[in-house]
Structures are given as C-alpha cells and as structure tokens.
Amino acid sequence: MRERFDVLVVGAGPGGMAAATVAAEAGCRVCLLDDNAAAGGQIWRGFRPETARKYPHGHRFIDWAARLRRTGCEMWQGWQAIDQPGAGILRLERDSERRDVGFGKLILATGARERFLPFPGWTLPGVMGAGGLQALVKGGLDPEGKRVVLAGSGPLLLAVGAGLVNAGARVIGIYEQAPVGRLVSFGLSLLGQSGKVMEGVRYRLKTIRTTYRAGSWVVRAAGRGRVERVTLTDGRREWSMDCDWLGCGFNLVPNLELPRLLGCRICEGFVEADRLQQSSVENVACLGELTGIGGVEKALVGGQIAGWAAAGREAEALALEPHQRRLQLFAKNLERAFALRPELRTLATAETVVCRCEDVVRSALEGCASWREAKLHTRCGMGACQGRVCGAATEFLFGWQTLGTRQPVFPAAVSTLAAEARECEAMGR
C-alpha cells in the first residue's frame, strides 16, 4: 500500500521548508522530499544549526530548520520525483529503490539552476559555474590561495565572491555583463528595502579588494589541460588574466521538469501562479524561482502562502500578499537589470562545443530551425543531462523553445522502468 499525505512538498530549499512547516503547523500530514542528503537547497547547502550563523541568511536557516523539526513533518531525503503514474500520485526513486506516494495537495519548490553560455575554452577543467563553484567549496573543496575570476551576470557573482574570499581564495576579478546604467537603476529600485541594500553592501565589503567591473564579459579561456588564463572584454578592448579557476554563470533558469510533467501552464519561462501560489493544475502549487527568480525572501514568503493555502487557511495566506507583491516587483526589476546583452550570442565560434554530452559544436547547429530538429540531426540535448545545460544555451543563442517533457523526467534505473512496464502489462495498457 502506498503512503498518502495531505500535503506533499517537493524541494527542501527555503521555500519548500517554509511551505512544509506552516502546513504541518496547521495540522496537515506533510511530507517534504528532496534529492539531497539534507534540507537547505542550493542557497543553504551544507548549513548546520551550530555553524550557520556565520553565513548570510544563516539565522533564517536556523529558525526555519528548528520550526520544521518541531512539526513532526516527515523528511524523505535522497528521493527524486521522476514520474506521475496517476492522478494524485508521484513516483519516486532513490538508489534504484522505487516508491509511489499519494497526495491531496502538491507544492513544487524545485528551485533553479545556472545558465551556461558556450565560449571558447568553457569545457576546460577549472572552468565552472559560479554557483557550482560555491557548492563545491561548501562541500569541502579547498579554495585557499586559488586565483579566481568570476564572470557572467546576476547578484550571485558578488555573493559567491564574498563566500570564496571568506574561505581563503584570491578573487582577482568579478565581471558583470550588465551595463552600469542598468545596475544603477536597479540599485535605485531598492531604496526603501534596507535589508537587500545591506546584504549587497556586506558582499561588496567582503570583496572590497577585488576588482568589480560592470559592462564586461568573458571572451575565452585558455590553458594546457586546464584553465590558466581568461580573456575578457568591455566591448572596446580586451585584456587577459592568469587564474586557477573561472566561475562563470549567466543568471538562473527555473527547474521546470516537474511542472511541465504535471501540465502546469508556463509563460515567458516561468510557471503561472495566482496569489495563493496555485498553478493552472488543480491542487498543484508552485513557488520560489519557478515563478520568477527572486531569492530567499521571495521563496520563504511564497512557501508560507502555499503552505497556508494547502491547509485551507486562506486568510493567513492572503495576509502575506502585499509582501509577496513587493517581492514579485523586485524579481521583475532583477530580470530587467541583468538581462543578457546580445553580444553574448557571438561568443561561441563555429568549433565551440555547445552540447557537452554529445560533443555537438555550434556549426552543426547553425542550419537547424528548432530544438527538435537539432536533436534529430545532431543529438544535441540527448546526452546525460537531457538538455538541462545546452537547452537554456540554445534558447538564448537561437531562440529555440525547449517545450514539452517526457517520462521519466530524470534518469531512472532500468529496474524502475522494468517494474513500470510489468505493471502496465498487468493492467492491459
């Protein structure tokens, strides 16, 4: 017999933790599942109650983790949702173990991942996503004395730089592709939001000895067997810097695999959700980066709204609506400020690899008219990551839309697929 919960929350980042907490506090039987070994998501990865206060947002992690523990909410760690075998059911997998779980209400808080754009040398060892580098350091990678260049776009660059400096790295440059004017306008839009302003100030003070340049972007990376040098430009001149690591990411893209599987309406790259965080699919709520890139506070407020709504406590949920509207405006301003410049579309040369899994170079994609055609003719997007890296890149480079999904939405063990086939056969399907 499969287990069933009143509320099932997928994704144990800040938003998922908040949703599970308030729903459980309201008396619901709640399960919070995540494919990581511990709650926290990407932003709170590796945080522990005894040490979290030394990190930005650490006090919030401590408070929410303590509240979550007190609720008695079930925590299923290491599980990944891969399929929907029926209405009100998700199929999960962990280390080739399969489990189906039923739910009355489903809350998706699956977060976002970095967008990577190809440029000559981006596949060299030592070239990583900025957020990926941050995660590796949180996981134990020693950055002591390493010369690091950070490039790309978004507030994450400055946050990663501050964390690396704190861990002992030599961050020698942070290069933001957005022009100064847009950053100034974004800064002015934060007047009256002292918390966000002070957060940015703290990050910059941590990196005060590091060069920070707006309107600058990476051109290429070079080295013998690994990155040794990076070349950058401001559109007028080029310059090169020696480095040991290059962290390069161009904003974030939401993890839409599960919302698409369930049929949630997607608009302009994000899930459409109403003021109670409800998607176009009945009993399915989406929050956090799924509905717009906006950071920790937006995820926490959206999580509380979704959790209260799932518990039937709409008055408590709607009390947070004014706060959520301000955060949604912040997300829109963030998107405008860090929109990618068109020059980035020309970084990849004809011989630059775009799809790393299948070694597909840009010239092989130039004659394709769509994502589907590229997959059919070049196998772009058909490798191990299933287009999660090259899909976002080709969307920016060529304007292709990577619509639709297929089951299972994540790689699954053969034993899981075989068991599902046997079930279908037994049911005459």
Stockholm file with secondary structure:
# STOCKHOLM 1.0

chainA/1-429         MRERFDVLVVGAGPGGMAAATVAAEAGCRVCLLDDNAAAGGQIWRGFRPETARKYPHGHRFIDWAARLRRTGCEMWQGWQAIDQPGAGILRLERDSERRDVGFGKLILATGARERFLPFPGWTLPGVMGAGGLQALVKGGLDPEGKRVVLAGSGPLLLAVGAGLVNAGARVIGIYEQAPVGRLVSFGLSLLGQSGKVMEGVRYRLKTIRTTYRAGSWVVRAAGRGRVERVTLTDGRREWSMDCDWLGCGFNLVPNLELPRLLGCRICEGFVEADRLQQSSVENVACLGELTGIGGVEKALVGGQIAGWAAAGREAEALALEPHQRRLQLFAKNLERAFALRPELRTLATAETVVCRCEDVVRSALEGCASWREAKLHTRCGMGACQGRVCGAATEFLFGWQTLGTRQPVFPAAVSTLAAEARECEAMGR
#=GR chainA/1-429 SS CCEEEEEEEECCSHHHHHHHHHHHHTTCCEEEEESSSSSSTTTTTTCCTTTGGGSTTHHHHHHHHHHHHHHTCEEEETCEEEEEEETTEEEEEETTEEEEEEEEEEEECCCEEECCCCCTTTTSTTEECHHHHHHHHHTTCCCTTCEEEEEEESTHHHHHHHHHHHTTCEEEEEEECSCHHHHHHHHHHTTTCHHHHHHHHHHHHHTTTSCEEESCEEEEEECSSSCCEEEEECSSCEEEEECSEEEEEECEEECCHHHHHHTCCEETTEECCCTTCBCSSTTEEECGGGGCCCHHHHHHHHHHHHHHHHTTCHHHHHHTHHHHHHHHHHHHHHHHHTCCCGGGGGSSCTTSEEETTTTEEHHHHTTCCSHHHHHHHHCTTCSTTTTTTHHHHHHHHHCCCCCCCCSSSSCCCHHHHHHHHHHHHHTTC
#=GC SS_cons         CCEEEEEEEECCSHHHHHHHHHHHHTTCCEEEEESSSSSSTTTTTTCCTTTGGGSTTHHHHHHHHHHHHHHTCEEEETCEEEEEEETTEEEEEETTEEEEEEEEEEEECCCEEECCCCCTTTTSTTEECHHHHHHHHHTTCCCTTCEEEEEEESTHHHHHHHHHHHTTCEEEEEEECSCHHHHHHHHHHTTTCHHHHHHHHHHHHHTTTSCEEESCEEEEEECSSSCCEEEEECSSCEEEEECSEEEEEECEEECCHHHHHHTCCEETTEECCCTTCBCSSTTEEECGGGGCCCHHHHHHHHHHHHHHHHTTCHHHHHHTHHHHHHHHHHHHHHHHHTCCCGGGGGSSCTTSEEETTTTEEHHHHTTCCSHHHHHHHHCTTCSTTTTTTHHHHHHHHHCCCCCCCCSSSSCCCHHHHHHHHHHHHHTTC
//
